Amino acid sequence: MAFYELRQYSILPGKMDDWVNFMETTIIPFQVQQGMVITASFRAEEDDSVYIWMRRFESEDDRKRLYQAVYESDTWRNDIGPQIPEMMDVTNIQVTRLAPTPRSTTQ
């Protein structure tokens, strides 16, 4: 059964514009290229430290396969990953798995 992953990050002071640009030009395109389904990307209107995004997975096996394709790749380890701590508090990542309700349009 498909599920979503809601990820909330704390962005460092003054880095939100840089972070959004990095997500939209580097992280999201790379993850989509590996097969990830990115369903949403948000920044909070009243708190410039809050960034939220969502991904959809068909199953737990799908999630594991895609995590491996992204996070164990040379591109992630050598190019993308090392840039993240310059913009985001990597100690404050919240991940919530969400299952659509029976009548949800996100089935």
C-alpha positions as CSV (number, residue, x, y, z in Angstrom):
1,M,0.0,0.0,0.0
2,A,1.3,3.4,-0.9
3,F,2.3,5.9,1.8
4,Y,3.8,9.3,2.1
5,E,6.7,10.7,3.9
6,L,6.3,14.2,5.3
7,R,9.7,15.7,6.1
8,Q,10.2,18.9,8.2
9,Y,13.5,20.6,8.4
10,S,14.9,23.5,10.4
11,I,16.7,25.9,8.1
12,L,19.5,28.0,9.5
13,P,19.0,31.8,9.9
14,G,19.2,33.7,6.7
15,K,19.5,30.5,4.6
16,M,15.9,29.8,3.5
17,D,16.2,31.3,0.0
18,D,19.5,29.4,-0.6
19,W,17.8,26.2,0.7
20,V,14.7,26.5,-1.5
21,N,16.9,27.1,-4.5
22,F,19.1,24.1,-3.6
23,M,16.1,21.9,-3.2
24,E,14.4,23.0,-6.4
25,T,17.5,23.0,-8.6
26,T,19.6,20.1,-7.1
27,I,18.0,17.8,-4.5
28,I,14.5,17.4,-6.0
29,P,15.7,16.9,-9.6
30,F,18.3,14.4,-8.5
31,Q,15.9,12.4,-6.4
32,V,13.3,12.4,-9.2
33,Q,15.9,11.2,-11.6
34,Q,16.5,8.3,-9.3
35,G,12.8,7.5,-9.3
36,M,11.5,9.3,-6.2
37,V,8.0,10.8,-6.4
38,I,8.1,14.3,-4.8
39,T,4.5,15.4,-4.2
40,A,5.0,18.8,-2.4
41,S,7.5,21.4,-1.2
42,F,6.7,24.2,1.2
43,R,8.2,27.0,3.2
44,A,6.3,28.4,6.2
45,E,4.8,31.8,5.7
46,E,5.5,33.1,9.2
47,D,8.6,31.1,10.3
48,D,11.6,31.4,7.9
49,S,13.2,28.4,9.5
50,V,10.5,25.8,8.6
51,Y,10.7,23.9,5.3
52,I,8.4,20.9,4.6
53,W,8.3,18.5,1.7
54,M,6.6,15.2,0.9
55,R,7.5,12.1,-1.0
56,R,5.3,9.2,-2.1
57,F,6.3,5.5,-2.0
58,E,4.4,2.5,-3.4
59,S,5.6,0.2,-0.6
60,E,8.3,-0.2,2.0
61,D,10.4,-2.2,-0.5
62,D,10.1,0.8,-2.9
63,R,11.2,3.2,-0.2
64,K,14.2,1.1,0.7
65,R,15.2,0.7,-3.0
66,L,14.9,4.5,-3.6
67,Y,16.7,5.4,-0.4
68,Q,19.6,3.3,-1.5
69,A,19.6,4.7,-5.0
70,V,19.7,8.3,-3.6
71,Y,21.6,8.2,-0.3
72,E,24.2,5.6,-1.2
73,S,25.1,7.2,-4.5
74,D,28.4,8.9,-5.2
75,T,26.5,12.0,-6.2
76,W,24.8,12.3,-2.9
77,R,27.8,11.4,-0.8
78,N,30.3,13.6,-2.6
79,D,28.3,16.5,-4.1
80,I,24.9,17.0,-2.5
81,G,25.1,15.7,1.0
82,P,28.2,17.8,2.1
83,Q,26.4,21.1,1.2
84,I,23.3,20.4,3.4
85,P,24.8,21.3,6.8
86,E,25.6,24.8,5.5
87,M,21.9,25.6,5.2
88,M,20.0,23.1,7.5
89,D,20.2,22.0,11.1
90,V,20.8,18.3,10.4
91,T,20.2,17.4,14.0
92,N,16.5,18.6,13.8
93,I,14.9,16.5,11.0
94,Q,11.3,15.3,11.6
95,V,10.0,12.5,9.4
96,T,6.4,11.4,9.6
97,R,5.0,8.5,7.5
98,L,1.4,9.1,6.4
99,A,-1.1,6.6,5.1
100,P,-4.0,8.1,3.0
101,T,-7.5,7.6,4.4
102,P,-9.9,5.5,2.3
103,R,-11.5,8.6,0.6
104,S,-8.4,10.7,0.2
105,T,-7.7,12.0,-3.2
106,T,-4.0,11.1,-2.6
107,Q,-4.7,7.3,-2.9
